[in-house]
Amino acid sequence: MRTLLAVLLLALPLAPAQAAAPAPSALVLDGVRVAAGPTTTQVVTVNHTAGHRARVTYWRLVAGEWVARRRTDDGRTGYGGLVAGDRRVQGTGTTPLGTYGLLSVFGTHPRRDAGALDYRRIRRGDHWVQDNASPHYNRYRNQRQGGFRWWLPSSDPNSSERLTDYRRPYEWSIVTGFNVEQVRHRGSGIFLHVNGRGATAGCVSAPRRFLRALVRRLDPAAAPVIAIGR
């Protein structure tokens, strides 16, 4: 009986080994690793070049190929350098490495001048909340709505950005998905906005013409992302 059982077992086909699924190949554009989602067809890469300078490129997926549609060598990053997103600390002037969604836009122009992403025109009293004690941390909010200490001076680590104070860089500003989870003290208000005079406080910036064109092209249906690398 044992001999017969052994013969039967040997005759059975072997089950295929359960090998681990191969990791998907990373998308790399202009030397920057992009963690794009399955429906992403628009990408902005930020390739750090030297100091606080970076090359910023807008890409489209066309017939299965990534095509660079617009590029500038006059991008800027934070005065504190670059750091892994999950290790960033508020107030350090660092730009977070990684891939983040491009979610919405705010600026100084009428809605008709913007594109398909949600848009909000800056009004008096509008702030980007950086108050770590507020439930609205890392959110756009007007001081009349309350819920954060908008009156704190800029020297206070919990002071929020009054958006009307930054009319030049925030003429066009695209909100990224960095710290949408509202992890306290990690930092808030990481945008892609118009260049100022030098390095940013942690955002990425690019020339006005580049931002204006990008805002008009980004489409929420394309699940656009920004990928920041070294």
N, C-alpha and C positions, 0 to 999 in steps of 0.2 A: 504493500500500500504506500509506504514511504517513497519507494522508487517511482511508482506511478505518479504520485503527487509532484515529485521533483521534476519529472519529465513534462507534466502539464504546465508547471510554473515557467519552465524554460521556454515553452512554446508560446507563451503569452507575449504580445508585443510590449516593448518597454515604453512606459509613459515618458513623454518629453520632459526634460529638466525644466524647472521653473526659474529660468534665468531672469535677473533683474532687467527691467526695461532700460534700454540705453537712454542716457540723458539727452534731451534735445540739444542740438548744436546751438551755441550762443550766437546771437546776431551781433555782429561787430560792424559799426559804421564809422569811418574816419578814425579808427583806432579806439573807439569807445564801445564798451559792451552795453548792449541794450536789452533789457528784460521786457520785451514787447509782448502784449497779450495776443491771443489768436485773431482778434478783429482789428488790431492796430495797423493802420495804413499811413499814418503820419507820425514822424519822429523828428525831434530837434536834438541834435547832439552838441555837447559842450566839451571840446577837447582843450584842456589846459595846456598852454604853450610855455609861458614864463611869467613869473611874478603873479600879478593878478590878471594877466591877459589870457584870452582863450579864443579859439576858433569856434564859431557857432554856425551850424548848418541845418537847414530845413530839408527833410527827405520825404519823398512820396513813394509808396509801393505801386509800381506801374507794371502790369502784365507779369507779376511775379518777381520783378527786379526793383531794388531800391535805387532811386534816382535822386541825386542832389539837385534841388530846385533853386536854392538860394543860400549864399554863404557870406560870412563876414569874418575878417581876422581881427576886428576891433571889439570883440566881446570882453566882458569884465567879470571877475569873480570877487569873493570876499577878501578883505584886507588880512584876515587871519589864516588864509590858506584853505585847503580842502581837507575834509574829514569824513569818515564813514557816517552815514546818516544816523545810525543808532547810537553813535558816540558823540553826537553834536551837543553842545551846551549853549544855552541862550546867552547872548551878549559877547560871544567870542569873535564875532566877525568871520566865522568860517562858513564855507559853502558845502552843503552835504553832497557826497558822492552817491550815485545810484540812479535809479529810474523812477520817475514820478509822473503821475497823470497831469495833463494840462486841463484844468477844470473850468475856469471861467475867466472873465476879463473885467477890469474896471479902468476908468480913465476920465479924462476931462472933456471928451467929445460927445456929441449927441449919439443916441442909439443907432441912428441910421448909418453912421460912419463905421460901425463895428461889424463883425462877421456873425457866424452862426452860434458861437459859444455864448452862454449866458453873459449878459453885460450889465454893469451898474455904473452910472455916471456919478462921479464924486460930488457930494454935497457938503455944505457947511455942517460941521459936527461929526462927520464920518471918521471912524478910526479903524485901524487894524489892532485887535485886542492882544496885548502881550502881558496882561495882568495874570499872573499865575494863580491868583485866588479866584478868578472869574470862571464861571461855567462856559463863558463865551471865548475862552482862550483860543487864539489862532482862528478867529472868525472876524468877519466884517460886521461892524455895528455902529450905529449912531449914538452919540452921548445922550440924546433925549430918551432912548430906549432903556438906559441904565444897565445895571448888571456888571459894571466894571468901573474901576477908579480912573476915569478919563482925566481927572484933574491933577494927577501925579506929575511932577516935573520930569523932564527928560533925563535928569541925573538919577532918577529912581529906577532900579532894575525891573520894576513892574509897570513902568510907564508904557502907554500905548502910542502907536503912531497916528498922529492927526494927519490924515491923508492930504488935506489942503496945504500942508507945509512942504509937500514934495511935488509941486505941479510939473516940474520938468521931467524927473524920472518916471512919475506916475501918469504922464500924459497917456501912455498905453502900458498897462501892466497885466500880465497873465498870471493867474493864481496857480501854483503847483500843488500837488498832493502831498508835499512833505509835511509830516506830522499831522495828518488829518485826524489821527487818533487822539490828539490833544494831550500828549505826554508832557507833563509840566516840566519846565526848565530845559526842555530840549530845543525850544525855539519856535517862533511863529513868524509868519509873513515872509516866506521864501518865494519870491516872484521871479518872473522873467520880464524885465522892464527896460525902459529907454535909458541909455547911458547918462550918467552924471559926469562929474569932473574927474573921477578916478575910480578906485576900487569901490566895491559895494560893501554893505554891512553883512553880507552872506547870500544875497540874491545873485542871480545872473543878469547881466545887462548887455544890451546890444544897441547899435545905432538906431535912431528914430525911424529911418526909412525901412530898415529890416523889420522892426516891430510892427510898424503900420501895415506892411505887406503880410506879415505872419498872422496878425489878428484877423485879417480879412479872409485868410485861407483855411484856418483851423476849423474843423468840423467835428462836433461831438460824435457823429456816426462813425468817424474814423478812429475813435478811441486814441487821440493823440497823447504822446508822452514826451518828456524831456529826459535825456540820459546825460549825466554829468560824470566825466572821467578825468584821468590824469594824462 
